[in-house]
Amino acid sequence: MFYVKKPEMVNKTFRLPEDLVNQLSAVAQQQGVSMNNLVAQCCAYVLAHLAEQPEKEATEK
């Protein structure tokens, strides 16, 4: 059975370098998606592919 899902969204403000915002904006426009959608996908991808670090190294950086 198919169920339409509506994920809960939260508003947050992040400060990003202007050049990064410009790059994200260009990619979002080229791909026909919103900046929010692109940033959410980028974050999800990185978190899913983040290499595991030993606990000590993770806290030192």
mmJSON file of the N, C-alpha and C atoms, coordinates in Angstrom:
{"data_MODEL":{"atom_site":{
"group_PDB":["ATOM","ATOM","ATOM","ATOM","ATOM","ATOM","ATOM","ATOM","ATOM","ATOM","ATOM","ATOM","ATOM","ATOM","ATOM","ATOM","ATOM","ATOM","ATOM","ATOM","ATOM","ATOM","ATOM","ATOM","ATOM","ATOM","ATOM","ATOM","ATOM","ATOM","ATOM","ATOM","ATOM","ATOM","ATOM","ATOM","ATOM","ATOM","ATOM","ATOM","ATOM","ATOM","ATOM","ATOM","ATOM","ATOM","ATOM","ATOM","ATOM","ATOM","ATOM","ATOM","ATOM","ATOM","ATOM","ATOM","ATOM","ATOM","ATOM","ATOM","ATOM","ATOM","ATOM","ATOM","ATOM","ATOM","ATOM","ATOM","ATOM","ATOM","ATOM","ATOM","ATOM","ATOM","ATOM","ATOM","ATOM","ATOM","ATOM","ATOM","ATOM","ATOM","ATOM","ATOM","ATOM","ATOM","ATOM","ATOM","ATOM","ATOM","ATOM","ATOM","ATOM","ATOM","ATOM","ATOM","ATOM","ATOM","ATOM","ATOM","ATOM","ATOM","ATOM","ATOM","ATOM","ATOM","ATOM","ATOM","ATOM","ATOM","ATOM","ATOM","ATOM","ATOM","ATOM","ATOM","ATOM","ATOM","ATOM","ATOM","ATOM","ATOM","ATOM","ATOM","ATOM","ATOM","ATOM","ATOM","ATOM","ATOM","ATOM","ATOM","ATOM","ATOM","ATOM","ATOM","ATOM","ATOM","ATOM","ATOM","ATOM","ATOM","ATOM","ATOM","ATOM","ATOM","ATOM","ATOM","ATOM","ATOM","ATOM","ATOM","ATOM","ATOM","ATOM","ATOM","ATOM","ATOM","ATOM","ATOM","ATOM","ATOM","ATOM","ATOM","ATOM","ATOM","ATOM","ATOM","ATOM","ATOM","ATOM","ATOM","ATOM","ATOM","ATOM","ATOM","ATOM","ATOM","ATOM","ATOM","ATOM","ATOM","ATOM"],
"id":[1,2,3,4,5,6,7,8,9,10,11,12,13,14,15,16,17,18,19,20,21,22,23,24,25,26,27,28,29,30,31,32,33,34,35,36,37,38,39,40,41,42,43,44,45,46,47,48,49,50,51,52,53,54,55,56,57,58,59,60,61,62,63,64,65,66,67,68,69,70,71,72,73,74,75,76,77,78,79,80,81,82,83,84,85,86,87,88,89,90,91,92,93,94,95,96,97,98,99,100,101,102,103,104,105,106,107,108,109,110,111,112,113,114,115,116,117,118,119,120,121,122,123,124,125,126,127,128,129,130,131,132,133,134,135,136,137,138,139,140,141,142,143,144,145,146,147,148,149,150,151,152,153,154,155,156,157,158,159,160,161,162,163,164,165,166,167,168,169,170,171,172,173,174,175,176,177,178,179,180,181,182,183],
"type_symbol":["N","C","C","N","C","C","N","C","C","N","C","C","N","C","C","N","C","C","N","C","C","N","C","C","N","C","C","N","C","C","N","C","C","N","C","C","N","C","C","N","C","C","N","C","C","N","C","C","N","C","C","N","C","C","N","C","C","N","C","C","N","C","C","N","C","C","N","C","C","N","C","C","N","C","C","N","C","C","N","C","C","N","C","C","N","C","C","N","C","C","N","C","C","N","C","C","N","C","C","N","C","C","N","C","C","N","C","C","N","C","C","N","C","C","N","C","C","N","C","C","N","C","C","N","C","C","N","C","C","N","C","C","N","C","C","N","C","C","N","C","C","N","C","C","N","C","C","N","C","C","N","C","C","N","C","C","N","C","C","N","C","C","N","C","C","N","C","C","N","C","C","N","C","C","N","C","C","N","C","C","N","C","C"],
"label_atom_id":["N","CA","C","N","CA","C","N","CA","C","N","CA","C","N","CA","C","N","CA","C","N","CA","C","N","CA","C","N","CA","C","N","CA","C","N","CA","C","N","CA","C","N","CA","C","N","CA","C","N","CA","C","N","CA","C","N","CA","C","N","CA","C","N","CA","C","N","CA","C","N","CA","C","N","CA","C","N","CA","C","N","CA","C","N","CA","C","N","CA","C","N","CA","C","N","CA","C","N","CA","C","N","CA","C","N","CA","C","N","CA","C","N","CA","C","N","CA","C","N","CA","C","N","CA","C","N","CA","C","N","CA","C","N","CA","C","N","CA","C","N","CA","C","N","CA","C","N","CA","C","N","CA","C","N","CA","C","N","CA","C","N","CA","C","N","CA","C","N","CA","C","N","CA","C","N","CA","C","N","CA","C","N","CA","C","N","CA","C","N","CA","C","N","CA","C","N","CA","C","N","CA","C","N","CA","C","N","CA","C","N","CA","C"],
"label_alt_id":[null,null,null,null,null,null,null,null,null,null,null,null,null,null,null,null,null,null,null,null,null,null,null,null,null,null,null,null,null,null,null,null,null,null,null,null,null,null,null,null,null,null,null,null,null,null,null,null,null,null,null,null,null,null,null,null,null,null,null,null,null,null,null,null,null,null,null,null,null,null,null,null,null,null,null,null,null,null,null,null,null,null,null,null,null,null,null,null,null,null,null,null,null,null,null,null,null,null,null,null,null,null,null,null,null,null,null,null,null,null,null,null,null,null,null,null,null,null,null,null,null,null,null,null,null,null,null,null,null,null,null,null,null,null,null,null,null,null,null,null,null,null,null,null,null,null,null,null,null,null,null,null,null,null,null,null,null,null,null,null,null,null,null,null,null,null,null,null,null,null,null,null,null,null,null,null,null,null,null,null,null,null,null],
"label_comp_id":["MET","MET","MET","PHE","PHE","PHE","TYR","TYR","TYR","VAL","VAL","VAL","LYS","LYS","LYS","LYS","LYS","LYS","PRO","PRO","PRO","GLU","GLU","GLU","MET","MET","MET","VAL","VAL","VAL","ASN","ASN","ASN","LYS","LYS","LYS","THR","THR","THR","PHE","PHE","PHE","ARG","ARG","ARG","LEU","LEU","LEU","PRO","PRO","PRO","GLU","GLU","GLU","ASP","ASP","ASP","LEU","LEU","LEU","VAL","VAL","VAL","ASN","ASN","ASN","GLN","GLN","GLN","LEU","LEU","LEU","SER","SER","SER","ALA","ALA","ALA","VAL","VAL","VAL","ALA","ALA","ALA","GLN","GLN","GLN","GLN","GLN","GLN","GLN","GLN","GLN","GLY","GLY","GLY","VAL","VAL","VAL","SER","SER","SER","MET","MET","MET","ASN","ASN","ASN","ASN","ASN","ASN","LEU","LEU","LEU","VAL","VAL","VAL","ALA","ALA","ALA","GLN","GLN","GLN","CYS","CYS","CYS","CYS","CYS","CYS","ALA","ALA","ALA","TYR","TYR","TYR","VAL","VAL","VAL","LEU","LEU","LEU","ALA","ALA","ALA","HIS","HIS","HIS","LEU","LEU","LEU","ALA","ALA","ALA","GLU","GLU","GLU","GLN","GLN","GLN","PRO","PRO","PRO","GLU","GLU","GLU","LYS","LYS","LYS","GLU","GLU","GLU","ALA","ALA","ALA","THR","THR","THR","GLU","GLU","GLU","LYS","LYS","LYS"],
"label_asym_id":["A","A","A","A","A","A","A","A","A","A","A","A","A","A","A","A","A","A","A","A","A","A","A","A","A","A","A","A","A","A","A","A","A","A","A","A","A","A","A","A","A","A","A","A","A","A","A","A","A","A","A","A","A","A","A","A","A","A","A","A","A","A","A","A","A","A","A","A","A","A","A","A","A","A","A","A","A","A","A","A","A","A","A","A","A","A","A","A","A","A","A","A","A","A","A","A","A","A","A","A","A","A","A","A","A","A","A","A","A","A","A","A","A","A","A","A","A","A","A","A","A","A","A","A","A","A","A","A","A","A","A","A","A","A","A","A","A","A","A","A","A","A","A","A","A","A","A","A","A","A","A","A","A","A","A","A","A","A","A","A","A","A","A","A","A","A","A","A","A","A","A","A","A","A","A","A","A","A","A","A","A","A","A"],
"label_entity_id":["1","1","1","1","1","1","1","1","1","1","1","1","1","1","1","1","1","1","1","1","1","1","1","1","1","1","1","1","1","1","1","1","1","1","1","1","1","1","1","1","1","1","1","1","1","1","1","1","1","1","1","1","1","1","1","1","1","1","1","1","1","1","1","1","1","1","1","1","1","1","1","1","1","1","1","1","1","1","1","1","1","1","1","1","1","1","1","1","1","1","1","1","1","1","1","1","1","1","1","1","1","1","1","1","1","1","1","1","1","1","1","1","1","1","1","1","1","1","1","1","1","1","1","1","1","1","1","1","1","1","1","1","1","1","1","1","1","1","1","1","1","1","1","1","1","1","1","1","1","1","1","1","1","1","1","1","1","1","1","1","1","1","1","1","1","1","1","1","1","1","1","1","1","1","1","1","1","1","1","1","1","1","1"],
"label_seq_id":[1,1,1,2,2,2,3,3,3,4,4,4,5,5,5,6,6,6,7,7,7,8,8,8,9,9,9,10,10,10,11,11,11,12,12,12,13,13,13,14,14,14,15,15,15,16,16,16,17,17,17,18,18,18,19,19,19,20,20,20,21,21,21,22,22,22,23,23,23,24,24,24,25,25,25,26,26,26,27,27,27,28,28,28,29,29,29,30,30,30,31,31,31,32,32,32,33,33,33,34,34,34,35,35,35,36,36,36,37,37,37,38,38,38,39,39,39,40,40,40,41,41,41,42,42,42,43,43,43,44,44,44,45,45,45,46,46,46,47,47,47,48,48,48,49,49,49,50,50,50,51,51,51,52,52,52,53,53,53,54,54,54,55,55,55,56,56,56,57,57,57,58,58,58,59,59,59,60,60,60,61,61,61],
"pdbx_PDB_ins_code":[null,null,null,null,null,null,null,null,null,null,null,null,null,null,null,null,null,null,null,null,null,null,null,null,null,null,null,null,null,null,null,null,null,null,null,null,null,null,null,null,null,null,null,null,null,null,null,null,null,null,null,null,null,null,null,null,null,null,null,null,null,null,null,null,null,null,null,null,null,null,null,null,null,null,null,null,null,null,null,null,null,null,null,null,null,null,null,null,null,null,null,null,null,null,null,null,null,null,null,null,null,null,null,null,null,null,null,null,null,null,null,null,null,null,null,null,null,null,null,null,null,null,null,null,null,null,null,null,null,null,null,null,null,null,null,null,null,null,null,null,null,null,null,null,null,null,null,null,null,null,null,null,null,null,null,null,null,null,null,null,null,null,null,null,null,null,null,null,null,null,null,null,null,null,null,null,null,null,null,null,null,null,null],
"Cartn_x":[0.844,0.0,0.891,0.487,1.242,0.666,1.531,1.128,1.958,1.291,1.991,2.578,3.874,4.552,4.833,4.627,4.943,5.915,7.213,8.188,8.033,8.266,8.225,9.442,9.212,10.29,10.516,11.752,12.134,12.857,12.537,13.242,14.509,15.625,16.924,17.614,18.476,19.268,20.724,21.382,22.794,23.528,24.731,25.571,26.529,26.491,27.33,28.14,29.328,30.12,29.365,29.504,28.774,29.057,30.315,30.639,29.952,29.815,29.115,27.629,27.035,25.618,25.403,26.312,26.198,26.286,27.194,27.331,26.074,25.576,24.359,23.175,23.074,21.986,22.032,23.223,23.378,22.985,23.424,23.094,21.591,21.005,19.565,18.78,19.186,18.489,18.656,19.867,20.117,19.308,19.143,18.447,16.944,16.488,15.058,14.523,15.343,14.901,15.144,14.522,14.737,16.09,16.578,17.829,17.651,16.505,16.252,16.339,15.723,15.743,17.174,17.935,19.313,20.172,20.075,20.885,20.514,19.237,18.798,19.359,19.33,19.876,21.391,22.079,23.537,23.883,23.177,23.435,23.143,22.022,21.66,22.704,23.193,24.203,25.495,25.945,27.191,27.058,25.951,25.767,25.715,25.12,25.032,26.383,27.279,28.569,29.751,29.481,30.52,31.322,32.62,33.485,33.468,33.429,33.476,34.864,34.927,36.191,36.234,37.421,37.523,37.083,36.473,35.901,36.912,38.137,39.155,39.453,39.619,39.911,38.738,37.523,36.35,36.232,36.609,36.478,37.652,38.781,39.947,39.847,39.042,38.998,38.036],
"Cartn_y":[-1.176,0.0,1.24,2.273,3.521,4.541,5.139,6.195,7.44,8.565,9.826,10.271,10.577,10.993,12.486,13.14,14.558,14.709,14.787,14.877,16.182,16.112,17.31,18.169,19.427,20.347,21.321,21.774,22.727,23.885,25.1,26.273,26.501,26.65,26.945,27.979,28.764,29.736,29.315,29.246,28.894,29.987,30.268,31.226,30.439,30.747,30.051,31.084,30.706,31.621,31.971,33.224,33.714,32.885,32.494,31.708,30.343,29.744,28.458,28.628,29.685,29.96,30.168,30.874,31.1,29.787,28.908,27.606,26.766,26.747,25.982,26.52,27.822,28.449,28.061,28.079,27.714,26.263,25.365,23.938,23.728,24.376,24.228,24.692,25.808,26.321,25.372,24.873,23.953,22.677,22.213,20.945,21.12,22.359,22.612,22.256,22.455,22.194,23.451,23.51,24.649,24.525,25.649,25.627,24.75,24.856,24.041,22.559,22.17,20.772,20.316,21.119,20.764,20.647,21.616,21.588,20.385,20.077,18.911,17.628,17.51,16.32,16.222,17.353,17.353,16.895,17.431,17.062,15.584,15.105,13.698,12.788,13.163,12.355,12.288,13.425,13.463,12.643,12.795,12.036,10.538,10.135,8.712,8.146,8.997,8.538,9.007,9.534,10.024,8.855,8.925,7.858,7.892,6.727,6.625,7.006,7.82,8.209,7.668,7.284,6.915,8.088,7.826,8.868,9.95,9.577,10.541,11.511,11.037,11.896,12.826,12.362,13.167,14.357,14.195,15.296,16.253,15.843,16.704,17.722,17.476,18.36,19.498],
"Cartn_z":[0.0,0.0,0.0,-0.713,-0.813,0.157,0.964,1.873,1.567,1.424,1.191,2.524,2.513,3.738,3.685,4.783,4.889,6.054,5.725,6.814,7.593,8.879,9.714,9.378,9.137,8.783,9.938,10.09,11.127,10.467,10.86,10.347,11.156,10.473,11.089,10.221,10.83,10.09,10.161,9.004,8.934,8.182,8.598,7.898,7.012,5.715,4.744,3.969,3.523,2.698,1.417,0.993,-0.173,-1.422,-1.627,-2.818,-2.8,-1.63,-1.514,-1.829,-1.315,-1.584,-3.079,-3.721,-5.162,-5.936,-5.525,-6.188,-5.982,-4.751,-4.452,-5.245,-5.322,-6.064,-7.538,-8.118,-9.526,-9.769,-8.904,-9.056,-8.877,-7.871,-7.634,-8.852,-9.423,-10.602,-11.793,-12.001,-13.113,-12.973,-11.733,-11.488,-11.288,-11.209,-11.046,-9.676,-8.638,-7.269,-6.432,-5.271,-4.385,-3.684,-3.202,-2.432,-1.189,-0.525,0.666,0.338,-0.774,-1.183,-1.458,-2.177,-2.5,-1.248,-0.36,0.866,1.727,1.825,2.6,1.998,0.661,0.007,0.201,0.106,0.309,1.728,2.705,4.102,4.344,3.82,4.0,3.361,2.18,1.488,2.297,2.772,3.543,4.824,5.524,6.762,6.502,5.384,5.05,4.623,4.14,3.638,4.477,5.646,6.538,7.093,6.949,7.461,8.983,9.557,11.012,11.503,12.551,13.149,14.572,15.019,16.438,17.303,18.423,19.299,19.659,19.949,20.367,19.23,18.004,16.866,16.572,16.696,16.388,17.313,18.591,19.551,19.499,18.927,18.86,17.751,16.742,15.576,15.753],
"occupancy":[1.0,1.0,1.0,1.0,1.0,1.0,1.0,1.0,1.0,1.0,1.0,1.0,1.0,1.0,1.0,1.0,1.0,1.0,1.0,1.0,1.0,1.0,1.0,1.0,1.0,1.0,1.0,1.0,1.0,1.0,1.0,1.0,1.0,1.0,1.0,1.0,1.0,1.0,1.0,1.0,1.0,1.0,1.0,1.0,1.0,1.0,1.0,1.0,1.0,1.0,1.0,1.0,1.0,1.0,1.0,1.0,1.0,1.0,1.0,1.0,1.0,1.0,1.0,1.0,1.0,1.0,1.0,1.0,1.0,1.0,1.0,1.0,1.0,1.0,1.0,1.0,1.0,1.0,1.0,1.0,1.0,1.0,1.0,1.0,1.0,1.0,1.0,1.0,1.0,1.0,1.0,1.0,1.0,1.0,1.0,1.0,1.0,1.0,1.0,1.0,1.0,1.0,1.0,1.0,1.0,1.0,1.0,1.0,1.0,1.0,1.0,1.0,1.0,1.0,1.0,1.0,1.0,1.0,1.0,1.0,1.0,1.0,1.0,1.0,1.0,1.0,1.0,1.0,1.0,1.0,1.0,1.0,1.0,1.0,1.0,1.0,1.0,1.0,1.0,1.0,1.0,1.0,1.0,1.0,1.0,1.0,1.0,1.0,1.0,1.0,1.0,1.0,1.0,1.0,1.0,1.0,1.0,1.0,1.0,1.0,1.0,1.0,1.0,1.0,1.0,1.0,1.0,1.0,1.0,1.0,1.0,1.0,1.0,1.0,1.0,1.0,1.0,1.0,1.0,1.0,1.0,1.0,1.0],
"B_iso_or_equiv":[0.0,0.0,0.0,0.0,0.0,0.0,0.0,0.0,0.0,0.0,0.0,0.0,0.0,0.0,0.0,0.0,0.0,0.0,0.0,0.0,0.0,0.0,0.0,0.0,0.0,0.0,0.0,0.0,0.0,0.0,0.0,0.0,0.0,0.0,0.0,0.0,0.0,0.0,0.0,0.0,0.0,0.0,0.0,0.0,0.0,0.0,0.0,0.0,0.0,0.0,0.0,0.0,0.0,0.0,0.0,0.0,0.0,0.0,0.0,0.0,0.0,0.0,0.0,0.0,0.0,0.0,0.0,0.0,0.0,0.0,0.0,0.0,0.0,0.0,0.0,0.0,0.0,0.0,0.0,0.0,0.0,0.0,0.0,0.0,0.0,0.0,0.0,0.0,0.0,0.0,0.0,0.0,0.0,0.0,0.0,0.0,0.0,0.0,0.0,0.0,0.0,0.0,0.0,0.0,0.0,0.0,0.0,0.0,0.0,0.0,0.0,0.0,0.0,0.0,0.0,0.0,0.0,0.0,0.0,0.0,0.0,0.0,0.0,0.0,0.0,0.0,0.0,0.0,0.0,0.0,0.0,0.0,0.0,0.0,0.0,0.0,0.0,0.0,0.0,0.0,0.0,0.0,0.0,0.0,0.0,0.0,0.0,0.0,0.0,0.0,0.0,0.0,0.0,0.0,0.0,0.0,0.0,0.0,0.0,0.0,0.0,0.0,0.0,0.0,0.0,0.0,0.0,0.0,0.0,0.0,0.0,0.0,0.0,0.0,0.0,0.0,0.0,0.0,0.0,0.0,0.0,0.0,0.0],
"pdbx_formal_charge":[null,null,null,null,null,null,null,null,null,null,null,null,null,null,null,null,null,null,null,null,null,null,null,null,null,null,null,null,null,null,null,null,null,null,null,null,null,null,null,null,null,null,null,null,null,null,null,null,null,null,null,null,null,null,null,null,null,null,null,null,null,null,null,null,null,null,null,null,null,null,null,null,null,null,null,null,null,null,null,null,null,null,null,null,null,null,null,null,null,null,null,null,null,null,null,null,null,null,null,null,null,null,null,null,null,null,null,null,null,null,null,null,null,null,null,null,null,null,null,null,null,null,null,null,null,null,null,null,null,null,null,null,null,null,null,null,null,null,null,null,null,null,null,null,null,null,null,null,null,null,null,null,null,null,null,null,null,null,null,null,null,null,null,null,null,null,null,null,null,null,null,null,null,null,null,null,null,null,null,null,null,null,null],
"auth_seq_id":[1,1,1,2,2,2,3,3,3,4,4,4,5,5,5,6,6,6,7,7,7,8,8,8,9,9,9,10,10,10,11,11,11,12,12,12,13,13,13,14,14,14,15,15,15,16,16,16,17,17,17,18,18,18,19,19,19,20,20,20,21,21,21,22,22,22,23,23,23,24,24,24,25,25,25,26,26,26,27,27,27,28,28,28,29,29,29,30,30,30,31,31,31,32,32,32,33,33,33,34,34,34,35,35,35,36,36,36,37,37,37,38,38,38,39,39,39,40,40,40,41,41,41,42,42,42,43,43,43,44,44,44,45,45,45,46,46,46,47,47,47,48,48,48,49,49,49,50,50,50,51,51,51,52,52,52,53,53,53,54,54,54,55,55,55,56,56,56,57,57,57,58,58,58,59,59,59,60,60,60,61,61,61],
"auth_comp_id":["MET","MET","MET","PHE","PHE","PHE","TYR","TYR","TYR","VAL","VAL","VAL","LYS","LYS","LYS","LYS","LYS","LYS","PRO","PRO","PRO","GLU","GLU","GLU","MET","MET","MET","VAL","VAL","VAL","ASN","ASN","ASN","LYS","LYS","LYS","THR","THR","THR","PHE","PHE","PHE","ARG","ARG","ARG","LEU","LEU","LEU","PRO","PRO","PRO","GLU","GLU","GLU","ASP","ASP","ASP","LEU","LEU","LEU","VAL","VAL","VAL","ASN","ASN","ASN","GLN","GLN","GLN","LEU","LEU","LEU","SER","SER","SER","ALA","ALA","ALA","VAL","VAL","VAL","ALA","ALA","ALA","GLN","GLN","GLN","GLN","GLN","GLN","GLN","GLN","GLN","GLY","GLY","GLY","VAL","VAL","VAL","SER","SER","SER","MET","MET","MET","ASN","ASN","ASN","ASN","ASN","ASN","LEU","LEU","LEU","VAL","VAL","VAL","ALA","ALA","ALA","GLN","GLN","GLN","CYS","CYS","CYS","CYS","CYS","CYS","ALA","ALA","ALA","TYR","TYR","TYR","VAL","VAL","VAL","LEU","LEU","LEU","ALA","ALA","ALA","HIS","HIS","HIS","LEU","LEU","LEU","ALA","ALA","ALA","GLU","GLU","GLU","GLN","GLN","GLN","PRO","PRO","PRO","GLU","GLU","GLU","LYS","LYS","LYS","GLU","GLU","GLU","ALA","ALA","ALA","THR","THR","THR","GLU","GLU","GLU","LYS","LYS","LYS"],
"auth_asym_id":["A","A","A","A","A","A","A","A","A","A","A","A","A","A","A","A","A","A","A","A","A","A","A","A","A","A","A","A","A","A","A","A","A","A","A","A","A","A","A","A","A","A","A","A","A","A","A","A","A","A","A","A","A","A","A","A","A","A","A","A","A","A","A","A","A","A","A","A","A","A","A","A","A","A","A","A","A","A","A","A","A","A","A","A","A","A","A","A","A","A","A","A","A","A","A","A","A","A","A","A","A","A","A","A","A","A","A","A","A","A","A","A","A","A","A","A","A","A","A","A","A","A","A","A","A","A","A","A","A","A","A","A","A","A","A","A","A","A","A","A","A","A","A","A","A","A","A","A","A","A","A","A","A","A","A","A","A","A","A","A","A","A","A","A","A","A","A","A","A","A","A","A","A","A","A","A","A","A","A","A","A","A","A"],
"auth_atom_id":["N","CA","C","N","CA","C","N","CA","C","N","CA","C","N","CA","C","N","CA","C","N","CA","C","N","CA","C","N","CA","C","N","CA","C","N","CA","C","N","CA","C","N","CA","C","N","CA","C","N","CA","C","N","CA","C","N","CA","C","N","CA","C","N","CA","C","N","CA","C","N","CA","C","N","CA","C","N","CA","C","N","CA","C","N","CA","C","N","CA","C","N","CA","C","N","CA","C","N","CA","C","N","CA","C","N","CA","C","N","CA","C","N","CA","C","N","CA","C","N","CA","C","N","CA","C","N","CA","C","N","CA","C","N","CA","C","N","CA","C","N","CA","C","N","CA","C","N","CA","C","N","CA","C","N","CA","C","N","CA","C","N","CA","C","N","CA","C","N","CA","C","N","CA","C","N","CA","C","N","CA","C","N","CA","C","N","CA","C","N","CA","C","N","CA","C","N","CA","C","N","CA","C","N","CA","C","N","CA","C","N","CA","C"],
"pdbx_PDB_model_num":[1,1,1,1,1,1,1,1,1,1,1,1,1,1,1,1,1,1,1,1,1,1,1,1,1,1,1,1,1,1,1,1,1,1,1,1,1,1,1,1,1,1,1,1,1,1,1,1,1,1,1,1,1,1,1,1,1,1,1,1,1,1,1,1,1,1,1,1,1,1,1,1,1,1,1,1,1,1,1,1,1,1,1,1,1,1,1,1,1,1,1,1,1,1,1,1,1,1,1,1,1,1,1,1,1,1,1,1,1,1,1,1,1,1,1,1,1,1,1,1,1,1,1,1,1,1,1,1,1,1,1,1,1,1,1,1,1,1,1,1,1,1,1,1,1,1,1,1,1,1,1,1,1,1,1,1,1,1,1,1,1,1,1,1,1,1,1,1,1,1,1,1,1,1,1,1,1,1,1,1,1,1,1]
}}}
